[in-house]
Amino acid sequence: MNLSGIVYVKPEDVFQIYIDFKFAFYNATMIITILILLVGFALLVLGANKFIDGSAALAKNFKVSGLIIGLTIVACGTSAPELAVSVTAAAEKSSEIALSNIIGSNMFNMLGILGICAVMSPLVVEKGIIKRDFTVAAVSKLAVFVAIGGFSIISNFKSTGPVVTENVATISGLGGAGLLLSYILYVAWIFMKEKNSGLEDMSSVRSYSNSQCAVFIIAGLIMIIIGGKLVVYSAKTLALQAGMSETLVGLTIVAIGTSLPELVTSIVATRKGQLGIALGNVLGSNIFNLLFILGVSAIISPVAVNVASVYDILILLVITIISWGYAFTERKITRKEGLIMIFMYVMTVGYAAVRI
């Protein structure tokens, strides 16, 4: 029998072929993931531009300030990821995820987004925002902290030393209804106070019909949400491949990922000179997250609060008060203060990452 046509492959050659294939597959996966990341960022930027154009034109059509649009339509729209995550978590009885998602998003909003926008352009803060919206943001956090017995819990934590994951309080359905009612009253209040008052110059805003504004807002929001999901997925994949732990990824990429709509929208608004929308988006999202989303989550299923979340709510309250103080001085948040706020956010994430 002629065996001259048979090709003999050495075992080491088979192993090398396997290694080459695996390396090529890994590189192809990396390239695809990076492409997904780039597409996600492109959708975020394009969607934010359309969203802001539609929102600003709508404010011009209804003769209301960009602040009102930022506090309501823009804030609620950009908080859609947080709403989806927290409500889904509550429905699946994972209430701690619902609460931590809200707290983490609010921290990033108040320090990261406001800080970045202030570095881009000092944020001039109207007197009414300082008196009303910063007050509501701070008082609502203080009310939640007091309602769950925060001072007592922290005192007992120091003396008895329970683990940070131990559940020590609950936000009931009745408490959730109170939070939801507070948000409804707040929105009604700002419309009564701000309509036809303190309007900024809208001459530079391009005019569109109300139907066009609605299309821009809806289409922009859809692109923002899809883009945000693509960025979170691809960034998480790349981070895990680079050796980052899932815990660290969750504390950074995923937490920031749900706030990407607020981040990109506020940055684009700042670049377009719509500071009312940028500032209103951040404050409105924070208030929406705490009162509306937490309220709805608690109504769906009582929200369990552990020791770590109690401390995080206290940190969030302190952060809000510091930001309030920055806004109060000279009625603006300067570039220097913006840098300090970004540094504070990094330190806050670092603390959350190393605590037991």
Backbone torsions as a table, in degrees:
resi	resn	phi	psi	omega
1	MET	NA	132.5	-179.1
2	ASN	-86.6	113.9	-179.3
3	LEU	-105.3	16.1	-175.1
4	SER	-66.5	-21.6	-178.0
5	GLY	-84.7	-6.8	-177.3
6	ILE	-79.6	133.9	178.6
7	VAL	-102.0	123.1	179.8
8	TYR	-94.2	129.6	179.6
9	VAL	-112.2	125.3	-180.0
10	LYS	-73.2	149.5	178.9
11	PRO	-55.3	-39.6	-179.5
12	GLU	-66.7	-28.7	176.7
13	ASP	-69.5	-39.4	177.0
14	VAL	-61.0	-43.8	179.7
15	PHE	-62.6	-41.1	-179.5
16	GLN	-66.4	-38.8	177.5
17	ILE	-61.9	-41.5	178.4
18	TYR	-62.3	-44.3	-179.7
19	ILE	-63.7	-43.5	179.8
20	ASP	-63.0	-41.2	179.4
21	PHE	-65.2	-44.4	-179.7
22	LYS	-62.5	-42.0	179.6
23	PHE	-64.3	-42.5	179.6
24	ALA	-65.2	-40.4	178.7
25	PHE	-65.2	-41.3	178.6
26	TYR	-61.7	-44.7	179.6
27	ASN	-64.3	-41.1	178.9
28	ALA	-63.2	-41.3	178.6
29	THR	-63.1	-42.3	179.0
30	MET	-61.9	-43.9	-179.0
31	ILE	-63.1	-44.5	179.6
32	ILE	-62.9	-41.9	-180.0
33	THR	-63.6	-41.4	178.7
34	ILE	-65.4	-39.8	177.4
35	LEU	-62.2	-41.4	177.0
36	ILE	-61.3	-41.2	178.6
37	LEU	-60.5	-44.7	-179.4
38	LEU	-66.3	-40.9	177.1
39	VAL	-62.8	-40.7	178.6
40	GLY	-60.9	-45.3	178.9
41	PHE	-64.7	-38.4	178.8
42	ALA	-62.6	-43.2	177.7
43	LEU	-64.7	-38.3	178.4
44	LEU	-60.9	-48.9	-177.2
45	VAL	-66.6	-47.6	-179.5
46	LEU	-63.5	-45.2	179.9
47	GLY	-63.0	-41.0	179.8
48	ALA	-64.5	-40.0	178.1
49	ASN	-61.7	-46.2	178.4
50	LYS	-65.3	-40.7	-178.7
51	PHE	-62.3	-44.7	-179.6
52	ILE	-69.5	-42.3	178.7
53	ASP	-59.7	-44.9	179.2
54	GLY	-66.5	-39.9	-179.1
55	SER	-67.4	-44.6	-180.0
56	ALA	-64.6	-41.9	179.1
57	ALA	-65.6	-36.0	178.2
58	LEU	-65.3	-41.0	177.0
59	ALA	-61.8	-40.3	178.6
60	LYS	-64.8	-42.5	-179.3
61	ASN	-63.5	-40.1	-176.9
62	PHE	-92.1	2.6	178.5
63	LYS	55.0	45.4	173.3
64	VAL	-121.0	162.6	-177.9
65	SER	-73.6	154.7	174.7
66	GLY	-60.7	-25.5	179.1
67	LEU	-61.0	-44.3	-179.8
68	ILE	-61.6	-45.8	179.0
69	ILE	-61.7	-41.0	179.2
70	GLY	-65.1	-38.9	-178.4
71	LEU	-72.9	-22.1	-174.0
72	THR	-115.6	-81.0	-174.0
73	ILE	-59.8	-51.2	-177.4
74	VAL	-66.1	-44.1	-178.9
75	ALA	-62.0	-46.5	-179.9
76	CYS	-66.7	-40.5	-178.9
77	GLY	-64.9	-46.4	-177.8
78	THR	-73.6	-15.1	177.3
79	SER	-90.4	7.5	-179.7
80	ALA	-56.7	-42.0	178.2
81	PRO	-61.3	-44.2	178.3
82	GLU	-61.6	-40.9	179.1
83	LEU	-61.2	-46.2	-178.8
84	ALA	-63.2	-45.9	-177.9
85	VAL	-64.7	-48.3	-175.2
86	SER	-69.5	-42.7	-179.9
87	VAL	-66.5	-41.6	177.1
88	THR	-62.6	-42.8	179.0
89	ALA	-63.0	-41.3	179.2
90	ALA	-65.0	-42.0	180.0
91	ALA	-63.4	-30.3	179.7
92	GLU	-93.7	14.3	177.9
93	LYS	64.4	23.9	175.6
94	SER	-105.2	63.8	-171.4
95	SER	-67.1	-27.3	179.8
96	GLU	-64.7	-35.6	176.9
97	ILE	-65.2	-40.8	179.7
98	ALA	-59.1	-43.8	-178.1
99	LEU	-72.6	-45.1	-178.2
100	SER	-64.7	-33.6	177.2
101	ASN	-63.1	-42.7	179.7
102	ILE	-66.3	-46.3	-178.4
103	ILE	-63.9	-47.1	-179.0
104	GLY	-62.0	-41.0	178.6
105	SER	-64.3	-42.6	-179.7
106	ASN	-65.4	-37.3	177.0
107	MET	-62.1	-45.9	-179.9
108	PHE	-65.9	-40.1	177.9
109	ASN	-58.3	-51.0	-171.5
110	MET	-72.2	-37.0	-177.1
111	LEU	-100.5	-51.8	-175.3
112	GLY	-69.1	-54.2	-175.4
113	ILE	-70.7	-48.7	178.1
114	LEU	-60.5	-38.8	179.7
115	GLY	-63.6	-46.3	179.8
116	ILE	-63.2	-44.8	179.8
117	CYS	-63.5	-38.3	179.4
118	ALA	-67.2	-36.1	176.8
119	VAL	-65.8	-38.3	178.3
120	MET	-66.4	-44.9	-179.4
121	SER	-158.1	122.5	179.7
122	PRO	-48.3	129.3	-175.2
123	LEU	-87.2	108.9	175.4
124	VAL	-75.6	127.1	-175.0
125	VAL	-111.9	120.9	178.9
126	GLU	-65.9	151.4	-179.1
127	LYS	-59.3	-37.4	-179.2
128	GLY	-64.2	-35.4	178.9
129	ILE	-65.7	-42.4	179.8
130	ILE	-62.6	-44.0	-176.5
131	LYS	-72.6	-42.0	-171.2
132	ARG	-99.1	-60.5	-168.9
133	ASP	-75.0	-42.1	174.8
134	PHE	-64.8	-36.5	178.2
135	THR	-63.3	-46.7	178.9
136	VAL	-62.1	-42.1	-179.7
137	ALA	-61.4	-42.6	-178.8
138	ALA	-74.0	-46.2	-176.8
139	VAL	-64.5	-38.3	179.6
140	SER	-63.6	-40.4	177.9
141	LYS	-67.7	-41.2	178.1
142	LEU	-63.1	-40.3	-179.3
143	ALA	-63.1	-44.0	178.4
144	VAL	-63.6	-42.9	-179.1
145	PHE	-62.2	-44.6	179.9
146	VAL	-68.9	-40.5	-176.8
147	ALA	-62.2	-34.6	179.8
148	ILE	-87.3	5.2	-179.9
149	GLY	72.0	40.2	-175.0
150	GLY	-57.8	-44.1	-177.9
151	PHE	-63.7	-42.3	179.3
152	SER	-66.6	-40.7	-179.0
153	ILE	-63.8	-44.7	179.7
154	ILE	-64.3	-39.4	178.0
155	SER	-62.5	-44.7	179.3
156	ASN	-68.7	-32.7	178.9
157	PHE	-62.2	-39.8	-179.1
158	LYS	-68.8	-36.0	-174.0
159	SER	-88.4	-36.5	-175.6
160	THR	-106.9	-22.6	175.3
161	GLY	68.5	48.7	174.1
162	PRO	-68.0	155.8	179.7
163	VAL	-68.6	153.2	-173.8
164	VAL	-67.4	-18.9	-179.7
165	THR	-89.3	-0.7	-178.5
166	GLU	-73.4	129.6	177.2
167	ASN	-73.2	126.1	-174.9
168	VAL	-123.7	-6.8	-179.5
169	ALA	-157.1	168.3	179.4
170	THR	-142.4	137.1	171.6
171	ILE	-98.0	110.8	-173.2
172	SER	-78.5	173.1	176.3
173	GLY	-61.4	-37.4	177.6
174	LEU	-64.6	-41.8	176.6
175	GLY	-63.6	-38.5	177.0
176	GLY	-62.6	-40.2	177.7
177	ALA	-63.3	-37.2	177.1
178	GLY	-64.4	-40.5	177.7
179	LEU	-64.5	-44.0	-179.2
180	LEU	-63.7	-43.4	177.8
181	LEU	-62.9	-38.4	178.2
182	SER	-61.2	-39.1	179.5
183	TYR	-67.6	-41.8	179.1
184	ILE	-61.1	-43.6	178.9
185	LEU	-65.2	-37.8	179.1
186	TYR	-63.1	-46.8	179.7
187	VAL	-62.4	-42.6	178.2
188	ALA	-61.9	-38.4	-179.2
189	TRP	-64.4	-47.6	-176.5
190	ILE	-67.3	-32.3	177.9
191	PHE	-68.2	-37.9	179.2
192	MET	-69.8	-36.5	-175.2
193	LYS	-82.5	-35.8	-170.0
194	GLU	-97.2	-18.8	-176.2
195	LYS	-60.8	126.7	178.3
196	ASN	62.9	20.7	178.7
197	SER	-129.7	140.9	176.3
198	GLY	59.2	40.0	-179.0
199	LEU	-73.5	132.1	176.0
200	GLU	-80.6	168.0	-178.9
201	ASP	-67.2	118.6	-179.0
202	MET	-107.6	14.1	-175.7
203	SER	-65.2	-27.6	-178.6
204	SER	-84.8	-7.4	-178.4
205	VAL	-83.2	127.1	179.6
206	ARG	-69.3	139.1	-176.5
207	SER	-86.9	137.8	173.6
208	TYR	-137.6	157.5	175.1
209	SER	-70.5	163.6	-179.8
210	ASN	-61.1	-36.6	179.1
211	SER	-67.1	-38.8	176.5
212	GLN	-65.4	-40.5	177.9
213	CYS	-59.3	-43.3	-179.3
214	ALA	-63.3	-41.0	178.7
215	VAL	-64.0	-45.3	179.2
216	PHE	-61.2	-45.1	-177.2
217	ILE	-64.8	-47.7	-178.2
218	ILE	-67.5	-47.9	-179.6
219	ALA	-63.8	-41.9	178.9
220	GLY	-62.5	-42.4	-179.9
221	LEU	-65.0	-40.8	178.1
222	ILE	-61.4	-44.5	179.1
223	MET	-64.5	-37.9	179.2
224	ILE	-63.7	-45.6	-177.4
225	ILE	-67.2	-45.4	178.6
226	ILE	-64.0	-44.5	178.3
227	GLY	-60.0	-42.2	178.6
228	GLY	-61.2	-42.4	179.5
229	LYS	-64.5	-41.5	179.4
230	LEU	-64.4	-40.7	179.9
231	VAL	-66.2	-44.4	-179.8
232	VAL	-62.2	-46.1	-178.7
233	TYR	-60.7	-51.0	-175.8
234	SER	-68.6	-40.8	-179.9
235	ALA	-65.9	-40.4	177.9
236	LYS	-63.2	-43.2	179.5
237	THR	-61.5	-47.0	180.0
238	LEU	-64.2	-39.5	-178.8
239	ALA	-65.6	-42.8	179.3
240	LEU	-66.2	-38.1	177.6
241	GLN	-66.9	-26.9	179.1
242	ALA	-83.0	-4.4	175.7
243	GLY	102.2	4.4	177.3
244	MET	-71.5	145.2	178.4
245	SER	-74.3	156.0	179.3
246	GLU	-63.3	-34.4	179.3
247	THR	-62.5	-46.2	-179.4
248	LEU	-66.8	-37.9	176.9
249	VAL	-62.0	-42.3	179.8
250	GLY	-64.7	-37.4	-178.8
251	LEU	-75.1	-20.0	-175.7
252	THR	-114.6	-74.0	-172.0
253	ILE	-63.4	-49.1	-176.8
254	VAL	-67.8	-41.8	179.9
255	ALA	-62.5	-45.9	179.0
256	ILE	-70.0	-32.2	-177.5
257	GLY	-58.5	-41.7	-180.0
258	THR	-70.0	-16.2	178.4
259	SER	-100.4	4.6	179.3
260	LEU	-58.1	-40.2	177.2
261	PRO	-57.3	-44.6	178.1
262	GLU	-63.9	-41.9	-177.7
263	LEU	-62.5	-54.4	-176.5
264	VAL	-65.8	-41.5	179.9
265	THR	-61.6	-44.4	-179.5
266	SER	-68.0	-38.7	178.6
267	ILE	-64.3	-45.7	179.3
268	VAL	-64.0	-41.3	178.5
269	ALA	-62.1	-40.9	178.2
270	THR	-64.2	-43.4	179.5
271	ARG	-62.6	-34.3	179.5
272	LYS	-84.3	0.3	179.2
273	GLY	80.9	8.7	178.6
274	GLN	-90.5	69.1	-174.8
275	LEU	-66.9	-29.2	177.9
276	GLY	-62.9	-42.7	178.3
277	ILE	-67.3	-41.9	-178.6
278	ALA	-61.5	-49.5	-178.9
279	LEU	-71.0	-41.2	179.0
280	GLY	-63.5	-35.2	178.9
281	ASN	-61.1	-46.2	-177.7
282	VAL	-67.4	-52.4	-178.9
283	LEU	-64.8	-43.6	-179.7
284	GLY	-63.2	-39.9	178.9
285	SER	-64.9	-42.1	178.8
286	ASN	-60.6	-45.9	-179.3
287	ILE	-67.9	-41.1	178.2
288	PHE	-61.7	-44.6	-179.8
289	ASN	-60.0	-48.1	-173.6
290	LEU	-74.7	-43.0	-175.0
291	LEU	-88.6	-49.9	-175.4
292	PHE	-78.3	-56.7	-174.9
293	ILE	-65.7	-46.7	178.4
294	LEU	-64.0	-37.2	177.9
295	GLY	-62.4	-49.7	179.3
296	VAL	-63.0	-41.5	180.0
297	SER	-61.0	-42.4	-179.5
298	ALA	-68.9	-33.2	177.0
299	ILE	-67.1	-40.3	178.9
300	ILE	-65.8	-46.2	179.8
301	SER	-156.9	130.1	179.5
302	PRO	-49.3	134.0	-175.0
303	VAL	-92.1	118.1	176.9
304	ALA	-77.7	139.0	-178.6
305	VAL	-118.9	120.1	176.7
306	ASN	-95.7	175.6	-175.7
307	VAL	-61.1	-41.4	-179.5
308	ALA	-59.7	-41.4	-179.6
309	SER	-67.7	-33.4	176.6
310	VAL	-61.8	-46.5	177.7
311	TYR	-64.0	-38.4	-179.8
312	ASP	-65.7	-37.5	177.0
313	ILE	-64.8	-39.9	177.3
314	LEU	-64.1	-44.1	177.5
315	ILE	-60.3	-42.2	179.4
316	LEU	-62.7	-39.1	177.0
317	LEU	-63.3	-45.2	179.2
318	VAL	-63.0	-42.3	177.8
319	ILE	-58.6	-44.3	-179.5
320	THR	-63.6	-42.4	179.7
321	ILE	-64.5	-40.8	178.2
322	ILE	-63.2	-45.5	178.7
323	SER	-62.8	-38.9	176.3
324	TRP	-59.9	-43.4	178.9
325	GLY	-64.3	-40.7	176.8
326	TYR	-60.8	-42.6	-179.7
327	ALA	-67.3	-33.7	-177.1
328	PHE	-69.5	-38.3	-179.9
329	THR	-73.7	120.0	179.8
330	GLU	61.3	9.6	179.1
331	ARG	52.8	40.6	173.8
332	LYS	-162.0	156.3	175.2
333	ILE	-104.6	114.6	-172.9
334	THR	-81.9	170.7	178.0
335	ARG	-61.8	-41.0	179.5
336	LYS	-61.9	-44.6	178.2
337	GLU	-65.4	-34.3	176.4
338	GLY	-62.6	-42.0	177.7
339	LEU	-63.2	-40.2	178.3
340	ILE	-63.4	-39.6	-179.9
341	MET	-65.1	-40.1	177.5
342	ILE	-63.4	-43.2	178.1
343	PHE	-61.9	-41.2	178.7
344	MET	-61.3	-38.2	179.2
345	TYR	-65.3	-43.8	178.3
346	VAL	-58.6	-44.0	179.0
347	MET	-64.3	-38.6	179.5
348	THR	-64.1	-44.9	177.6
349	VAL	-64.1	-40.3	177.9
350	GLY	-60.6	-42.0	177.6
351	TYR	-62.5	-44.6	-179.6
352	ALA	-64.5	-32.4	-176.8
353	ALA	-75.1	-31.0	-173.9
354	VAL	-99.2	-15.6	-177.4
355	ARG	-69.8	153.9	-179.3
356	ILE	-90.3	NA	NA
